[in-house]
Amino acid sequence: MKDGVISLRTQKTGVWVHLPVFKHLQESIDATPTGDLAFLTTERGKPFSSGASFGNWFAKQCTLAGLPDECRAHGLRKAGATIAADEGATAHELMAMYGWSRLTMAETYTREAEKKKLARGASERLSNRM
């Protein structure tokens, strides 16, 4: 992390991603005991050994919290992409943010956001006629 930006290379595609650290995330980082060079650590204070080990831990925490079985770390990523697209993020912005190398993945989210926007506009026009 440097100058309020976390830079990391994605495991799957090897693409560099640069993420600005939001105020609430920085407050969480500051308040949380973390490992030497890791933000996310096990109960023993060691970095997770793999993405899968973190995913398993996350799923367990969701179960303990009484959340649905669909609660997974990857779901947070999908939710973030959906929210960003709904707020007007472009496909290229999503590619930069999530490290996707193919436009088609980002367009999945922007197309859905556009459909919601178009449906909302059509519904408003219909309600104005009534």
C-alpha positions in Angstrom: 0.0 0.0 0.0 1.4 3.4 -1.0 -0.2 6.8 -1.0 -3.6 5.4 -0.1 -3.7 2.8 -2.9 -3.4 -0.9 -2.6 -1.6 -2.5 -5.6 -1.8 -6.2 -6.1 -1.4 -8.7 -8.9 -4.4 -11.0 -9.4 -3.7 -14.7 -8.9 -5.9 -15.9 -11.8 -4.8 -13.5 -14.6 -1.6 -11.9 -13.2 -3.0 -8.4 -14.0 -2.0 -5.5 -11.7 -5.0 -3.9 -9.9 -4.7 -0.6 -8.1 -7.5 0.1 -5.5 -7.9 3.4 -3.7 -8.4 2.8 0.0 -11.8 4.2 1.1 -12.0 6.0 4.5 -13.9 3.2 6.2 -11.4 0.6 4.9 -8.5 2.6 6.2 -10.2 3.0 9.6 -10.7 -0.8 9.7 -7.1 -1.4 8.8 -5.9 1.0 11.4 -8.1 -0.6 14.1 -7.3 -4.3 13.3 -4.1 -6.1 14.3 -2.7 -7.5 11.1 0.3 -9.5 10.1 3.5 -7.9 9.1 2.8 -7.6 5.4 -0.8 -9.0 5.3 -4.1 -7.3 5.9 -6.0 -10.6 6.3 -4.6 -13.1 8.8 -5.7 -16.3 10.4 -6.6 -16.6 14.1 -2.9 -17.3 14.7 -1.9 -14.0 13.1 -0.4 -15.6 10.0 -1.4 -14.8 6.4 -3.8 -17.2 4.8 -1.9 -19.9 2.9 -4.1 -19.6 -0.2 -7.2 -18.0 -1.6 -9.0 -21.2 -0.9 -8.1 -21.2 2.8 -9.4 -17.7 3.1 -12.6 -18.6 1.2 -13.2 -21.6 3.6 -12.6 -19.4 6.6 -15.0 -16.7 5.2 -17.7 -19.4 4.5 -17.4 -20.6 8.1 -17.8 -17.1 9.4 -21.0 -16.6 7.3 -22.4 -19.9 8.7 -21.6 -18.8 12.2 -23.4 -15.5 11.5 -26.5 -17.4 10.3 -26.1 -16.1 6.7 -27.4 -18.2 3.7 -25.2 -20.9 2.2 -24.7 -18.7 -0.8 -22.6 -16.4 1.3 -19.1 -16.6 -0.1 -16.1 -14.3 -0.6 -16.6 -14.4 -4.3 -20.2 -13.2 -3.8 -18.8 -10.0 -2.3 -16.8 -9.4 -5.4 -19.8 -9.9 -7.6 -21.9 -7.6 -5.3 -19.2 -5.0 -5.5 -19.1 -5.1 -9.3 -22.9 -5.0 -9.4 -23.1 -2.0 -7.1 -20.3 -0.2 -9.1 -22.1 -0.8 -12.4 -25.4 0.3 -10.9 -23.7 3.5 -9.8 -22.6 4.2 -13.4 -19.1 2.5 -13.6 -18.1 1.8 -17.1 -17.0 -1.6 -18.4 -13.4 -0.3 -18.6 -13.5 1.0 -15.0 -14.7 -2.4 -13.8 -11.9 -4.1 -15.8 -9.4 -1.9 -14.0 -10.9 -2.4 -10.6 -11.3 -6.2 -10.8 -8.4 -7.1 -13.0 -10.5 -8.6 -15.7 -8.7 -9.0 -19.0 -11.8 -9.5 -21.1 -14.4 -6.8 -21.8 -17.1 -9.5 -21.9 -16.9 -10.1 -18.1 -17.3 -6.4 -17.3 -20.1 -6.0 -19.8 -22.1 -8.6 -18.0 -22.4 -6.1 -15.1 -22.8 -3.0 -17.1 -25.5 -4.6 -19.4 -27.5 -5.6 -16.3 -27.2 -2.1 -14.8 -28.3 -0.5 -18.1 -31.3 -2.9 -18.3 -32.4 -1.7 -14.8 -31.9 1.9 -15.8 -33.9 1.5 -19.0 -36.7 -0.4 -17.2 -36.9 2.3 -14.5 -37.2 5.0 -17.2 -39.9 3.1 -19.0 -41.8 2.5 -15.8 -41.7 6.2 -15.0 -43.1 7.1 -18.4 -45.9 4.6 -17.9 -46.8 6.0 -14.5 -46.8 9.6 -15.9 -49.6 8.6 -18.3 -51.8 7.2 -15.6 
